[in-house]
Amino acid sequence: MRRLLYILLLLLATVLLVLLLRGCAVTSCLIPSTGMENTLRQGERILVNKWSYGLRLPGMAWWGYRRWRERPVGRGDVVVFNNPANHKEPLISRRETYIGRCIGLPGDTLWVDSLFVVHRPQWQGPDAKSLYRYPRRQQAVLDTLLRRLAITTDAAWPLDSLHLLRSFSRYEYYLLQQASTDGQWLQPWHAGQALPLHPLVVPRRGVPVEVHPWNVVQLCNPLRLHEHRKAARRGDSLLLDGKPVSHCRFSKDYHWVVTDNAANTTDSRRFGLVPKDHFIGRAFRLGQRHPF
């Protein structure tokens, strides 16, 4: 009888320890999409260190957002966070879990256009995906090369009536150039070649941000969703409490998160700026001591 009781207590202690570790220290998740390729591939399992930026304490529904031993997010960190655009779920910790790379810290200025964040920091290695342009008439040739080289990539994007866009790593681009008899038709493409660039200031707590036509949407959404202000957009103007403003202040620090795959738009261009209270932790691979 004592032996059975000992075994039951041991099993109970093990279950409680696992639940404690998953809830307060480390958890695991699967990469659901191709957004972080080639840094992380779809279906790959990663671990999330919940202590990276300080432990986000439970019970936000009762006493609000709190972190124990809070630390700042690092530029270039691969971060796991809750979807900041899900306003239907009031409790942050119950929102969908996303993963991305933080390239914009509170107070940073990014050069952006209507589609792409142009400022790609130097931490991007040879495996990072970039965009390449090619003529539509070369689609069949490219498909043949991709099958021969066993390269998988996202679907092509239309650039104009004559050209398409596709994402490849530098090594994949090198392989395609070597395998093609005339690889000059596949060329690197940068958003700045076609679209005007504008400075986007990532909001920092208490620091005024100037309102411009190109950042009205990026400022209006967090003011409504995370600051709970009466904010609205009227043309190129930002309205607060029904009055147009030229500057606005935020009570939280925000971050700009992107995907490593340049052709994937599931990042801050779609779900907006990410407040600090939405971060769960920093990601790392199984068996890897340091983050990416």
Helices and strands as residue ranges (DSSP letters): H 2-24, E 26-30, E 45-49, E 55-56, H 60-63, E 67-68, E 78-82, G 92-94, E 97-104, E 109-112, E 130-135, G 136-138, H 139-149, E 157-158, E 163-168, H 170-179, G 183-185, E 187-188, G 191-193, E 198-201, E 209-210, H 216-225, E 231-234, E 237-240, E 243-245, E 247-248, E 254-258, H 268-271, E 274-275, G 276-278, E 279-285
